[in-house]
Amino acid sequence: MKRIIRTTAAFFAMAFVLLPSVFAQEAPHSFWDRANKVGFTISFAVRAVDAGQSCYHLRHGSIEGSAPFQSCSGVTSWIMAGQALQMGGQYLLHRTGHHKLERWIPVSAAGNVNAIARSR
């Protein structure tokens, strides 16, 4: 139960930080502004917790259902590749002028919170 509360709190913290900037900011901005840095940091932290939890469960006999690998290094690489894809996608949207969509990517990538909360 504590895990669900922590992951839910992380999701709402990210949404609380990013949502105002999604609606308020329409003008071009620096890619490495405060909102993106906070979004990258929270998203990376959630993915790191997910990777650590997956490794723990793999060591104790569970099977990873959402990744094509059943080793700690493979699962960690798979999860962290998602972080690189997220940042690349955000940069692509930033360069093409889709600044509102750029802000939504970290919020939508918080699906790992659900994976963390459901694992046992």
C-alpha positions in Angstrom: 0.0 0.0 0.0 2.9 2.4 0.8 4.3 1.7 -2.7 1.1 2.7 -4.3 0.9 5.9 -2.3 4.5 6.8 -3.2 4.1 6.1 -6.9 0.8 8.0 -7.1 2.4 10.9 -5.3 5.2 10.9 -7.9 2.7 10.9 -10.7 0.7 13.8 -9.3 3.9 15.8 -8.5 4.9 15.5 -12.1 1.5 16.5 -13.3 1.3 19.4 -10.9 4.7 20.7 -12.1 4.1 20.2 -15.8 0.4 20.9 -16.4 0.5 24.6 -15.7 3.3 25.1 -18.2 1.3 23.1 -20.8 -1.6 25.5 -20.7 0.3 28.7 -20.1 3.2 28.4 -22.5 2.6 28.7 -26.2 5.6 30.8 -27.2 9.0 29.2 -28.1 11.2 28.5 -25.1 14.5 26.9 -24.4 14.5 23.1 -24.5 16.4 22.9 -21.2 14.1 25.1 -19.3 12.9 24.4 -15.7 9.8 22.4 -16.7 11.7 20.1 -19.0 14.5 19.5 -16.4 11.9 18.7 -13.7 10.0 16.4 -16.1 13.2 14.6 -17.1 14.3 14.1 -13.5 10.9 12.8 -12.3 10.6 10.5 -15.3 14.1 9.2 -14.9 13.5 8.5 -11.2 10.3 6.6 -11.9 12.0 4.5 -14.5 15.0 3.8 -12.2 12.6 2.6 -9.5 10.8 0.5 -12.1 14.1 -1.0 -13.2 15.3 -1.7 -9.7 12.0 -3.3 -8.8 12.0 -5.5 -12.0 15.6 -6.7 -11.2 14.5 -7.5 -7.6 11.6 -9.6 -8.8 13.6 -11.3 -11.5 16.2 -12.4 -8.9 13.4 -13.9 -6.8 11.8 -16.0 -9.6 9.3 -13.7 -11.2 8.9 -13.3 -14.9 9.0 -9.8 -16.6 5.9 -9.6 -18.8 6.4 -6.3 -20.4 10.0 -6.6 -21.7 11.4 -9.2 -24.1 14.3 -9.9 -21.7 14.5 -12.0 -18.5 17.7 -10.6 -17.2 18.4 -7.6 -15.0 20.7 -5.9 -17.4 18.3 -6.5 -20.4 15.3 -5.2 -18.5 17.2 -2.2 -17.2 18.4 -1.4 -20.7 14.9 -1.8 -22.1 13.4 0.6 -19.5 16.1 3.2 -19.8 15.9 3.1 -23.6 12.4 4.4 -23.0 13.9 7.5 -21.3 16.2 8.2 -24.3 13.2 7.8 -26.6 11.2 10.2 -24.5 13.9 12.9 -24.5 14.4 12.4 -28.3 10.7 12.7 -28.9 10.4 15.8 -26.8 13.3 17.4 -28.6 11.8 16.6 -32.0 8.5 18.1 -30.9 10.4 21.2 -29.5 12.3 21.7 -32.8 9.1 21.5 -34.9 7.3 24.0 -32.7 4.9 21.7 -30.9 5.6 23.0 -27.5 2.4 21.9 -25.8 2.8 18.3 -26.9 6.4 18.5 -25.8 5.2 19.1 -22.3 2.8 16.1 -22.3 5.3 13.5 -23.1 6.7 13.1 -19.6 3.2 12.9 -18.2 2.2 10.2 -20.6 5.4 8.4 -19.9 4.4 8.1 -16.3 2.7 4.8 -17.1 5.7 3.2 -15.3 4.0 4.4 -12.1 1.2 2.0 -12.8 3.7 -0.9 -13.4 5.5 -0.1 -10.1 2.2 0.0 -8.2 0.9 -3.3 -9.6 4.0 -5.4 -9.1 4.2 -7.7 -6.2 
